[in-house]
Amino acid sequence: MYKERQRILLKYIEKENLDGILISSNENIFYLTGAPLVRGSFCKILYLSKDGNAYLVVTALDYQETLDYAKEVEVVKAENGLLEEVKRFIGRRVGFEEKSMNYSMYQSLINSTELIPASNYLERMRERKDEKEVQLIMEAQKITEKALLEGLEKFSENMSEIELAAELEYFMRKFGAEGYAFDTIVASGYRSVYPHGSPIKKRIEVGENIIIDIGARLHGYCSNITRTVFFGKPKKDIVEIYEAVVNAQEAVIKAIKPGIEGKELDKIAREILREYGYDEYFIHGLGHGIGIDVHEAPFINRKCNRIVEIGNVITIEPGVYMPRVGGVRIEDLVLVTNGGCKNLTEFTKEFYEVG
């Protein structure tokens, strides 16, 4: 698997007439070698030369773990610093990841090496998931949905958003998650109009709706689900918004097929919400790709000219956020297939009351 991914990257190196390519993104290093995924830490760098040699330079702190897990690569301990070790291997004309290479590293290399931006080539490779990747995403999604169900069953009167978030995160870990795909979102009542509402000490009150957006991480791959649930009988205006959002989402899922543009899918959702009078309150894109990153290409929004392709795993998550009324978001994970799509999410979209 890793060798085949490296071979595809070698074709890019040949096409661009490069001596090799430097990979500094932990996510892309993981994708190409299986090396442990350490997010937000600059502890390793991969160099793939045009002759097919792959060198993964790591700090002493991460050497043994990388040696145990990385495949199809020579692991090199950086005795004199990452950059000094890398300079032993690199050629004169080298591709690099302009979004992940830091300025200090760039300045250290630019005087001796011609650095050519790689223009998201690896990110484009990652958009189409293989069978193993889809399986890992599905397993992570099952963990997430099971945790959501258990967490909601633990809900009790006078519970705070933070306490509910803690239950959800506990169950994700308990059921096998190695981590969380992102910071858990729990936003209730007046706060449900915040699309990225982090949980606070606010108590969830009877009659309020609760937006819950969670995701687990398993073997490096992410899952994601959003549901809007209700503490007791929901108010009529929120029920109407909920029905509109569900109808918009289901219409989009029915329309998904290889070759359709992202902006066309976004348009379908907005037109349905417009019929209900809620389109101006849909303030974000319709969805995004998911995999090693929880947010990765393709991004499905009103400006997306890209078509969806077989193997894309994307979220479909329309939302309506009306100040002084409340917000609703429903999110499923969908795999684009030859005949259309497969919904990887099983959690109910019927009205769900807790407490």
PADRENZA-149108 format. One line per 5 residues: number of its first residue (from 1); for each residue z, y, x of N, C-alpha, C. Coordinates in steps of 0.001 Angstrom, whole numbers. Layout:
N
NUM> Z/Y/X/Z/Y/X/Z/Y/X ~ ...
% end
This chain:
355
1> 0/-1210/820/0/0/0/0/1259/854 ~ 940/1328/1823/1028/2512/2656/-171/2627/3592 ~ -618/1487/4103/-1778/1513/4994/-3017/1994/4251 ~ -3175/1583/3011/-4328/2004/2225/-4276/3509/1965 ~ -3097/4036/1697/-2965/5481/1499/-3307/6231/2790
6> -2889/5681/3909/-3227/6305/5191/-4731/6253/5447 ~ -5367/5168/5046/-6831/5057/5222/-7556/6133/4417 ~ -7097/6389/3199/-7706/7434/2380/-7548/8793/3059 ~ -6373/9024/3648/-6144/10287/4351/-7015/10393/5603 ~ -7287/9277/6235/-8175/9276/7405/-9580/9744/7047
11> -10028/9423/5830/-11342/9901/5386/-11364/11423/5302 ~ -10253/11994/4872/-10148/13452/4825/-10182/14028/6238 ~ -9458/13392/7163/-9441/13845/8560/-10854/13840/9145 ~ -11589/12772/8865/-12964/12664/9364/-13861/13730/8731 ~ -13732/13914/7429/-14567/14884/6720/-14349/16300/7234
16> -13116/16644/7547/-12781/17996/7992/-12881/18153/9506 ~ -13324/17097/10190/-13485/17131/11650/-12179/17507/12357 ~ -11108/16817/11969/-9790/17070/12536/-9441/16006/13572 ~ -8540/16353/14475/-7996/15356/15407/-6864/14561/14759 ~ -6325/15123/13720/-5237/14453/13009/-4647/15395/11990
21> -3552/14962/11352/-2886/15797/10353/-1380/15649/10489 ~ -684/16781/10370/778/16818/10396/1305/16860/8969 ~ 2235/15981/8652/2843/15940/7330/4320/16293/7485 ~ 4719/17416/6889/6104/17866/7011/6877/17774/5708 ~ 6190/17486/4605/6853/17323/3309/7513/15957/3234
26> 8802/15931/2931/9508/14655/2806/8899/13770/1730 ~ 8444/14398/638/7848/13637/-455/6558/12956/-18 ~ 5734/13650/742/4473/13061/1191/4678/12047/2309 ~ 5690/12270/3136/6031/11264/4155/6474/9974/3471 ~ 7300/10118/2435/7723/8949/1655/6510/8242/1050
31> 5587/9002/491/4390/8456/-146/3533/7668/841 ~ 3465/8114/2084/2588/7492/3087/3251/6386/3890 ~ 4594/6364/3915/5275/5410/4803/6437/4663/4148 ~ 6968/5166/3037/8160/4563/2455/9438/4973/3148 ~ 9369/5926/4086/10573/6405/4769/11535/7010/3763
36> 12843/6898/3994/13824/7423/3034/13525/8858/2646 ~ 13671/9141/1377/13344/10447/822/14575/11334/878 ~ 14578/12279/1817/15697/13210/1980/15204/14582/1571 ~ 15512/14977/333/14966/16224/-205/15683/17436/368 ~ 14874/18466/647/15434/19727/1107/15939/19699/2534
41> 15586/18674/3287/16064/18554/4657/14882/18360/5602 ~ 14848/19134/6675/13775/19014/7662/14262/18088/8775 ~ 14065/16784/8575/14618/15815/9516/13562/14859/10073 ~ 12318/15012/9621/11271/14126/10123/9919/14785/9938 ~ 8949/14358/10752/7584/14844/10625/6625/13727/11011
46> 5565/13592/10244/4597/12514/10431/3302/13085/11015 ~ 2756/12384/12012/1439/12753/12536/525/11541/12436 ~ -582/11724/11739/-1603/10688/11611/-2831/11152/12389 ~ -3196/10402/13424/-4326/10793/14269/-5626/10234/13712 ~ -6741/10794/14159/-8049/10391/13644/-8400/8949/13994
51> -7719/8380/15002/-7960/6982/15350/-7059/6022/14579 ~ -6284/6566/13636/-5479/5715/12763/-4060/5485/13207 ~ -3650/6051/14321/-2267/5893/14770/-1353/6816/13969 ~ -237/6270/13512/717/7048/12722/2060/7074/13445 ~ 2553/8286/13700/3822/8475/14403/4772/9249/13492
56> 5948/8695/13263/6946/9357/12432/8119/9757/13328 ~ 8204/11036/13613/9229/11560/14511/10440/11969/13676 ~ 11612/11451/14045/12824/11708/13263/13983/12071/14173 ~ 14977/12724/13612/16187/13039/14355/16998/11762/14577 ~ 17908/11822/15545/18769/10670/15816/19596/10301/14594
61> 19976/11326/13808/20790/11103/12623/20098/10197/11614 ~ 18770/10296/11523/18018/9548/10519/17201/8403/11115 ~ 17338/8167/12410/16475/7201/13086/16638/5779/12553 ~ 17860/5263/12492/18049/3861/12128/17625/3582/10687 ~ 17991/4469/9783/17611/4263/8378/16092/4301/8221
66> 15445/5242/8911/13986/5331/8847/13351/4083/9440 ~ 13891/3615/10553/13376/2417/11202/13466/1216/10268 ~ 14518/1140/9486/14726/1/8588/13799/22/7376 ~ 13378/1208/6947/12638/1314/5688/11173/1703/5819 ~ 10817/2456/6839/9436/2941/6954/8487/1797/7297
71> 7273/1857/6741/6261/815/6946/4974/1445/7496 ~ 4215/635/8236/2895/1025/8724/2935/2318/9541 ~ 3984/2461/10367/4129/3671/11162/5016/3379/12366 ~ 4774/4072/13466/5645/3969/14640/6727/5030/14521 ~ 7987/4596/14456/9107/5527/14317/9560/5957/15715
76> 9614/7264/15920/9944/7836/17227/11205/8681/17101 ~ 12212/8382/17926/13437/9189/17925/13199/10469/18708 ~ 13546/11594/18107/13350/12895/18758/14505/13164/19715 ~ 14286/12866/20978/15332/13074/21969/15479/14552/22331 ~ 14377/15306/22263/14389/16703/22686/13987/17659/21553
81> 14231/17248/20325/13850/18060/19184/12556/17573/18562 ~ 12422/17751/17259/11254/17250/16534/9948/17799/17098 ~ 9889/19106/17298/8629/19718/17717/8197/19279/19099 ~ 9148/19166/20004/8799/18744/21366/8242/17325/21366 ~ 8782/16451/20536/8253/15090/20435/6871/15088/19792
86> 6703/15900/18745/5416/15957/18051/4310/16420/18988 ~ 4611/17349/19857/3609/17892/20780/3033/16844/21728 ~ 3744/15733/21861/3236/14651/22712/2040/13955/22090 ~ 1915/14031/20749/898/13252/20045/-276/14075/19533 ~ -27/15318/19131/-1036/16026/18362/-2240/16458/19207
91> -3382/16579/18517/-4615/17013/19159/-4779/18522/19099 ~ -6008/18999/19307/-6283/20422/19363/-6560/21019/17979 ~ -7162/20249/17095/-7522/20745/15759/-6838/19845/14732 ~ -5838/20392/14076/-4926/19560/13282/-4721/20162/11896 ~ -4791/19310/10882/-4465/19732/9526/-2961/19858/9364
96> -2526/20722/8465/-1089/20859/8206/-860/21239/6757 ~ 350/21007/6272/738/21334/4901/1310/22748/4872 ~ 492/23685/4406/898/25089/4472/2078/25414/3569 ~ 2337/24585/2549/3440/24863/1634/4776/24321/2119 ~ 4747/23404/3067/6016/22809/3505/6353/23091/4958
101> 5359/23405/5799/5653/23713/7193/6343/25072/7279 ~ 7489/25127/7939/8192/26402/8039/7565/27303/9109 ~ 7903/28571/9033/7275/29569/9905/7593/29312/11376 ~ 8810/28902/11659/9217/28637/13045/8360/27528/13658 ~ 8135/26471/12898/7310/25369/13386/5863/25814/13589
106> 5366/26580/12623/3998/27084/12721/3820/27912/13989 ~ 4753/28818/14257/4666/29674/15436/4745/28880/16730 ~ 5516/27806/16711/5674/26978/17904/4399/26218/18257 ~ 3582/25919/17222/2386/25100/17441/1093/25902/17558 ~ 1061/27082/16979/-200/27794/16810/-848/28194/18130
111> -69/28398/19182/-641/28829/20455/-1388/27714/21181 ~ -1032/26471/20883/-1674/25344/21568/-2528/24480/20652 ~ -2424/24730/19333/-3122/23869/18363/-3782/24729/17282 ~ -5017/24415/16945/-5668/25070/15822/-5190/24382/14538 ~ -4479/25121/13702/-3882/24553/12489/-4747/24876/11279
116> -5177/23831/10569/-6093/23951/9436/-5354/23552/8158 ~ -5229/24465/7174/-4528/24117/5915/-5158/22901/5238 ~ -4310/21988/4765/-4799/20754/4137/-5046/20911/2642 ~ -4688/22064/2064/-5057/22419/691/-4691/21367/-357 ~ -3438/20902/-310/-2910/20021/-1360/-3662/18694/-1489
121> -4292/18232/-429/-5059/16989/-514/-4162/15820/-915 ~ -2989/15734/-312/-2087/14620/-630/-1549/14724/-2055 ~ -1292/15935/-2500/-826/16106/-3872/-1880/15620/-4869 ~ -3149/15850/-4547/-4216/15345/-5413/-4252/13813/-5386 ~ -4033/13215/-4235/-3959/11755/-4155/-2850/11218/-5050
126> -1719/11904/-5036/-544/11426/-5755/-675/11533/-7273 ~ -1641/12290/-7758/-1781/12467/-9206/-2096/11159/-9922 ~ -2876/10308/-9301/-3276/9054/-9946/-2340/7952/-9467 ~ -1473/7513/-10360/-463/6523/-10004/-1053/5118/-10000 ~ -626/4318/-9024/-1037/2919/-9027/-68/2106/-9881
131> -327/834/-10008/461/-24/-10904/1934/-51/-10522 ~ 2217/-88/-9214/3607/-118/-8750/4323/1175/-9099 ~ 3650/2300/-8923/4264/3583/-9238/4560/3695/-10728 ~ 3636/3277/-11547/3852/3327/-13001/5052/2475/-13381 ~ 5170/1309/-12769/6282/424/-13075/7619/1075/-12724
136> 7686/1747/-11576/8923/2411/-11163/9275/3557/-12113 ~ 8268/4320/-12527/8512/5409/-13474/9020/4846/-14799 ~ 8431/3741/-15251/8867/3131/-16505/10296/2627/-16406 ~ 10662/2040/-15267/12031/1560/-15086/13015/2731/-15079 ~ 12634/3818/-14412/13490/5005/-14394/13630/5585/-15797
141> 12548/5540/-16571/12587/6061/-17935/13502/5218/-18826 ~ 13481/3916/-18641/14358/3048/-19429/15830/3363/-19134 ~ 16134/3592/-17862/17500/3977/-17485/17892/5271/-18179 ~ 16984/6242/-18160/17250/7557/-18744/17487/7455/-20242 ~ 16647/6715/-20921/16791/6595/-22379/18061/5834/-22755
146> 18386/4806/-21984/19617/4059/-22247/20837/4960/-22039 ~ 20783/5798/-21001/21882/6730/-20737/21992/7774/-21837 ~ 20854/8225/-22353/20869/9202/-23441/21530/8609/-24685 ~ 21171/7381/-25001/21752/6734/-26165/23259/6569/-26006 ~ 23689/6056/-24857/25117/5839/-24627/25879/7159/-24593
151> 25275/8168/-23947/25939/9459/-23859/26143/10094/-25224 ~ 25139/9978/-26092/25258/10543/-27438/26304/9800/-28264 ~ 26435/8500/-28025/27456/7738/-28750/28864/8135/-28326 ~ 28989/8708/-27130/30292/9163/-26641/30625/10571/-27122 ~ 29654/11212/-27780/29885/12584/-28237/31034/12620/-29236
156> 31874/13636/-29096/32993/13798/-30027/33192/15274/-30337 ~ 33849/15535/-31433/34111/16908/-31856/34854/17668/-30770 ~ 34502/18922/-30593/35125/19818/-29616/34654/19556/-28184 ~ 33635/18722/-28013/33097/18449/-26685/32300/19665/-26198 ~ 32378/19938/-24907/31619/21045/-24321/30274/20548/-23807
161> 29384/21496/-23544/28089/21142/-22963/28277/20446/-21618 ~ 29187/20943/-20803/29425/20333/-19486/29919/18903/-19638 ~ 30808/18667/-20588/31339/17317/-20788/30252/16364/-21255 ~ 29361/16827/-22131/28254/15978/-22573/27314/15684/-21405 ~ 27024/16687/-20590/26175/16484/-19420/26796/15461/-18468
166> 28107/15515/-18302/28805/14577/-17422/28667/13142/-17926 ~ 28777/12952/-19234/28605/11613/-19810/27191/11097/-19549 ~ 26205/11940/-19765/24811/11531/-19569/24556/11155/-18116 ~ 25066/11957/-17199/24856/11684/-15780/25615/10430/-15332 ~ 26801/10243/-15868/27566/9028/-15561/26789/7781/-15956
171> 26228/7787/-17165/25519/6599/-17628/24201/6381/-16869 ~ 23527/7446/-16461/22335/7246/-15636/22698/6521/-14350 ~ 23769/6952/-13707/24238/6271/-12486/24678/4842/-12786 ~ 25418/4679/-13853/25940/3352/-14198/24821/2354/-14425 ~ 23713/2807/-15020/22617/1905/-15350/21593/1765/-14225
176> 21892/2369/-13054/21064/2068/-11884/20339/3216/-11240 ~ 20455/4432/-11767/19775/5569/-11155/20342/5837/-9766 ~ 19469/6123/-8817/19903/6476/-7467/20215/7961/-7357 ~ 19822/8699/-8366/20059/10139/-8401/19446/10700/-9663 ~ 19440/12005/-9733/18892/12683/-10912/17582/13363/-10529
181> 16630/13350/-11441/15332/13949/-11164/15418/15465/-11081 ~ 16439/16058/-11727/16642/17505/-11752/18024/17751/-12339 ~ 18452/19002/-12321/19744/19348/-12904/19678/19176/-14425 ~ 20634/18458/-14951/20678/18178/-16381/20740/19461/-17205 ~ 19957/19488/-18297/19964/20610/-19227/20647/20174/-20523
186> 21680/20907/-20905/22318/20760/-22217/22549/22173/-22729 ~ 21883/22525/-23830/21999/23875/-24372/22131/23784/-25888 ~ 23225/24295/-26425/23523/24139/-27856/23559/25478/-28575 ~ 23297/25408/-29896/23424/26597/-30728/22565/27754/-30253 ~ 23185/28922/-30104/22439/30116/-29692/21819/29960/-28307
191> 22379/29054/-27485/21870/28845/-26119/20641/27933/-26090 ~ 20308/27321/-27224/19156/26415/-27243/17828/27158/-27142 ~ 17859/28489/-27141/16627/29257/-26918/16367/29452/-25432 ~ 17251/28924/-24568/17054/28995/-23126/16374/27696/-22689 ~ 15082/27702/-22363/14398/26453/-21995/15042/25709/-20828
196> 15647/26455/-19888/16290/25831/-18734/17798/26033/-18772 ~ 18381/25933/-19964/19797/26226/-20120/20720/25222/-19452 ~ 21307/25607/-18330/22286/24745/-17661/23546/24662/-18508 ~ 24202/23510/-18544/25403/23375/-19374/26539/24266/-18899 ~ 27286/24818/-19860/28458/25636/-19554/29655/25076/-20331
201> 30772/25779/-20279/31995/25305/-20931/31982/25507/-22441 ~ 30929/26086/-22981/30834/26333/-24419/31055/25051/-25216 ~ 31897/25125/-26235/32112/23986/-27125/30951/23885/-28113 ~ 30514/22673/-28389/29426/22444/-29336/30018/22402/-30735 ~ 29492/23239/-31602/30091/23410/-32924/29289/22686/-34011
206> 29971/22351/-35092/29332/21686/-36226/28188/22543/-36758 ~ 27052/21898/-37018/25879/22596/-37517/24920/23048/-36441 ~ 25323/22896/-35184/24464/23353/-34091/23488/22266/-33646 ~ 22350/22708/-33165/21403/21810/-32517/21672/21817/-31016 ~ 21276/20738/-30338/21539/20588/-28905/20252/20118/-28228
211> 19722/20921/-27316/18595/20473/-26485/19150/19753/-25270 ~ 18694/18518/-25076/19110/17700/-23928/17865/17309/-23155 ~ 17830/17672/-21881/16686/17389/-21008/17237/16721/-19757 ~ 16948/15424/-19580/17519/14673/-18467/16451/13799/-17813 ~ 16751/13340/-16614/15846/12430/-15921/16555/11714/-14793
216> 16224/10451/-14613/16786/9642/-13531/15768/9517/-12406 ~ 16284/9172/-11240/15418/8871/-10098/15684/7434/-9658 ~ 14595/6678/-9455/14718/5281/-9053/13677/4972/-7984 ~ 14137/4498/-6826/13244/4169/-5709/12257/5301/-5429 ~ 12753/6530/-5528/11941/7692/-5191/11150/8282/-6330
221> 11134/7628/-7503/10304/8096/-8614/11164/8615/-9774 ~ 10617/9620/-10456/11358/10352/-11480/10996/9914/-12897 ~ 11909/10188/-13801/11651/10065/-15232/12065/11370/-15891 ~ 11753/11525/-17165/12056/12782/-17859/11965/12569/-19367 ~ 12953/13048/-20073/12919/13031/-21534/13677/14238/-22049
226> 13189/14830/-23121/13937/15870/-23831/14016/15491/-25300 ~ 15196/15619/-25854/15394/15465/-27277/16282/16602/-27784 ~ 16029/16991/-29021/16889/17953/-29698/17644/17193/-30781 ~ 18968/17192/-30677/19800/16451/-31622/20723/17436/-32335 ~ 21468/16935/-33304/22228/17812/-34182/23660/17314/-34342
231> 24595/18262/-34254/25995/17951/-34512/26250/18220/-35986 ~ 26221/17174/-36781/26347/17320/-38216/25015/17695/-38851 ~ 25063/18098/-40077/23862/18414/-40844/23200/19666/-40273 ~ 21891/19569/-39904/21211/20726/-39312/20873/21783/-40355 ~ 20751/23029/-39879/20356/24125/-40755/18871/24001/-41103
236> 18505/24522/-42299/17149/24358/-42825/16090/24940/-41894 ~ 16342/26126/-41305/15325/26749/-40466/15071/25950/-39196 ~ 16112/25318/-38664/15938/24483/-37478/15196/23198/-37843 ~ 15465/22649/-39012/14747/21450/-39468/13249/21730/-39532 ~ 12872/22888/-40040/11455/23249/-40145/10821/23390/-38759
241> 11555/23979/-37836/11046/24098/-36460/10885/22710/-35847 ~ 11870/21862/-36070/11829/20506/-35520/10581/19765/-35997 ~ 10307/19830/-37290/9138/19149/-37851/7844/19677/-37232 ~ 7771/20988/-37016/6580/21585/-36427/6369/21100/-35000 ~ 7444/21051/-34231/7342/20631/-32824/6934/19165/-32724
246> 7535/18316/-33541/7178/16891/-33537/5714/16707/-33914 ~ 5263/17395/-34946/3863/17270/-35366/2906/17744/-34281 ~ 3247/18834/-33616/2399/19340/-32534/2337/18330/-31395 ~ 3483/17770/-31045/3505/16813/-29936/2711/15562/-30257 ~ 2892/15034/-31448/2192/13795/-31816/680/14006/-31901
251> 253/15185/-32334/-1182/15475/-32385/-1778/15502/-30978 ~ -1048/16069/-30033/-1523/16105/-28646/-1621/14689/-28084 ~ -598/13889/-28293/-599/12532/-27744/-1783/11724/-28292 ~ -2088/11905/-29555/-3250/11217/-30143/-4556/11660/-29501 ~ -4615/12896/-29011/-5850/13455/-28468/-6057/13148/-26991
256> -5032/12659/-26318/-5140/12439/-24875/-6125/11313/-24573 ~ -7010/11594/-23634/-7969/10601/-23152/-8516/11086/-21818 ~ -9022/10196/-20997/-9593/10632/-19724/-10731/11620/-19958 ~ -10728/12705/-19178/-11812/13675/-19262/-11498/14911/-20080 ~ -10438/14889/-20876/-10103/16076/-21664/-9379/17081/-20768
261> -9698/18356/-20945/-9086/19393/-20122/-7644/19661/-20560 ~ -6826/20005/-19573/-5438/20320/-19872/-5294/21462/-20856 ~ -6144/22486/-20728/-6037/23634/-21626/-6407/23266/-23068 ~ -7242/22237/-23238/-7585/21788/-24585/-6382/21123/-25252 ~ -5632/20347/-24483/-4420/19731/-25020/-3393/20805/-25382
266> -3245/21787/-24509/-2323/22881/-24778/-2724/23624/-26050 ~ -4024/23803/-26235/-4542/24520/-27405/-4214/23777/-28699 ~ -4310/22453/-28666/-4008/21658/-29859/-2577/21919/-30325 ~ -1633/21909/-29379/-229/22144/-29732/-38/23541/-30296 ~ -670/24531/-29664/-471/25922/-30101/-1083/26174/-31478
271> -2211/25534/-31742/-2839/25743/-33048/-1972/25182/-34176 ~ -1349/24032/-33942/-473/23467/-34969/763/24344/-35156 ~ 1344/24797/-34051/2510/25672/-34172/2135/27000/-34837 ~ 891/27443/-34642/431/28663/-35298/388/28483/-36821 ~ -6/27296/-37258/-47/27026/-38702/1342/27149/-39322
276> 2364/26834/-38545/3741/26946/-39030/4316/28351/-38818 ~ 3593/29181/-38041/4077/30524/-37743/4993/30604/-36537 ~ 4927/29584/-35658/5856/29539/-34528/5176/29691/-33166 ~ 3877/29895/-33119/3166/29843/-31843/3674/30866/-30829 ~ 4097/32054/-31272/4559/33075/-30323/5865/32675/-29648
281> 6547/31688/-30205/7822/31251/-29640/7672/30022/-28726 ~ 6422/29600/-28517/6146/28533/-27553/5809/29231/-26233 ~ 6779/29327/-25333/6697/30259/-24205/6487/29584/-22855 ~ 6156/28310/-22842/5888/27631/-21566/4687/26715/-21734 ~ 4278/26083/-20622/3167/25145/-20682/3527/23890/-21456
286> 2506/23129/-21774/2693/21928/-22595/3300/20774/-21815 ~ 3021/20696/-20521/3535/19553/-19770/3132/19590/-18305 ~ 3452/18524/-17611/3214/18458/-16175/3179/17007/-15732 ~ 2607/16791/-14563/2650/15464/-13977/4046/15135/-13492 ~ 4303/13851/-13310/5606/13407/-12824/5394/12202/-11917
291> 6234/12072/-10912/6113/10967/-9963/7216/11080/-8936 ~ 6859/11295/-7678/7861/11506/-6634/8595/12817/-6888 ~ 7873/13817/-7370/8470/15070/-7836/8527/15045/-9352 ~ 9530/15698/-9913/9617/15753/-11368/8574/16706/-11937 ~ 8176/17688/-11149/7093/18590/-11543/6002/18501/-10489
296> 4896/17873/-10825/3769/17801/-9916/2472/17835/-10724 ~ 1382/18051/-10029/86/18134/-10706/-253/16798/-11378 ~ -1028/16878/-12478/-1618/18068/-13097/-629/18800/-14002 ~ -776/20142/-14041/59/20964/-14914/-749/21296/-16167 ~ -211/20922/-17315/-935/21043/-18583/-514/22348/-19264
301> -1395/23343/-19217/-1101/24635/-19829/-2387/25307/-20276 ~ -2294/26502/-20809/-3456/27173/-21402/-4482/27617/-20360 ~ -4138/27585/-19073/-5064/27974/-18014/-5629/26781/-17246 ~ -5221/25572/-17634/-5586/24368/-16867/-7014/23931/-17181 ~ -7928/24128/-16213/-9310/23677/-16352/-9500/22236/-15887
306> -8472/21679/-15281/-8540/20313/-14773/-8550/19328/-15937 ~ -9266/18228/-15749/-9247/17160/-16740/-8153/16164/-16384 ~ -7622/15487/-17401/-6678/14410/-17125/-7478/13156/-16784 ~ -6898/12320/-15917/-7602/11151/-15403/-6775/9896/-15604 ~ -7443/8767/-15595/-6752/7481/-15672/-5742/7397/-14528
311> -4522/7038/-14859/-3472/6937/-13854/-2555/8132/-13796 ~ -2914/9234/-14457/-1990/10364/-14552/-799/9973/-15423 ~ 391/10322/-14981/1578/10228/-15831/2043/11649/-16064 ~ 2031/12078/-17325/2308/13463/-17659/3352/13561/-18766 ~ 4050/14689/-18784/4952/14975/-19895/4189/15754/-20960
316> 4565/15542/-22200/4077/16348/-23312/5323/16910/-23987 ~ 5525/18232/-23868/6809/18809/-24274/6667/20185/-24924 ~ 6074/20259/-26097/6051/21539/-26798/7469/21962/-27180 ~ 7660/23271/-27273/8969/23780/-27662/8843/25092/-28402 ~ 9798/25361/-29261/9867/26623/-29996/11268/27191/-29778
321> 11335/28489/-29384/12612/29114/-29052/12699/30456/-29787 ~ 13425/30468/-30899/13532/31658/-31747/14917/32279/-31590 ~ 15005/33447/-30958/16306/34105/-30823/16987/34273/-32170 ~ 18315/34057/-32171/19179/34166/-33355/18945/33056/-34378 ~ 17997/32160/-34084/17782/30991/-34939/18079/29717/-34161
326> 17407/29530/-33028/17645/28355/-32193/16356/27825/-31596 ~ 16504/26836/-30754/15354/26255/-30078/15251/24758/-30272 ~ 14016/24267/-30162/13736/22830/-30266/12694/22470/-29212 ~ 12940/21410/-28473/11932/20858/-27568/11974/19341/-27663 ~ 10804/18723/-27688/10675/17261/-27689/9735/16899/-26543
331> 10147/15963/-25709/9350/15612/-24519/9247/14098/-24351 ~ 8009/13636/-24219/7735/12227/-23916/6955/12123/-22612 ~ 7031/10949/-21995/6203/10621/-20826/5011/9799/-21287 ~ 3821/10155/-20811/2588/9511/-21256/1744/9107/-20054 ~ 1238/7881/-20077/314/7381/-19057/-1103/7461/-19603
336> -2005/8123/-18872/-3404/8198/-19286/-4090/6882/-18917 ~ -4715/6258/-19896/-5342/4953/-19713/-6840/5038/-20003 ~ -7523/3936/-19791/-8962/3906/-20011/-9316/4211/-21466 ~ -8496/3740/-22404/-8801/3926/-23812/-8136/5113/-24455 ~ -7329/5849/-23727/-6613/6983/-24292/-5338/7232/-23526
341> -4204/6766/-24080/-2937/6918/-23362/-1916/5916/-23888 ~ -875/5727/-23098/252/4884/-23481/1511/5717/-23381 ~ 2267/5802/-24474/3516/6544/-24460/4592/5670/-23803 ~ 5161/6153/-22710/6177/5402/-21972/7586/5667/-22497 ~ 7689/6477/-23548/8983/6870/-24107/9203/6160/-25439
346> 10367/5550/-25583/10663/4796/-26796/11738/5442/-27658 ~ 12456/6408/-27131/13579/7003/-27865/13070/7683/-29132 ~ 13796/7509/-30218/13359/8013/-31518/13148/9525/-31527 ~ 12197/9955/-32374/12007/11377/-32629/12428/11722/-34061 ~ 13057/10775/-34734/13644/11070/-36039/14865/11981/-35842
351> 15281/12682/-36918/16478/13513/-36817/17658/12665/-36334 ~ 18331/13138/-35341/19428/12376/-34736/20696/13221/-34828 ~ 21642/12745/-35619/22909/13449/-35789/23995/12754/-34980 ~ 24810/13561/-34296/25928/13027/-33508/27237/13504/-34127 ~ 28313/12844/-33726/29623/13280/-34182/30002/12759/-35544
% end
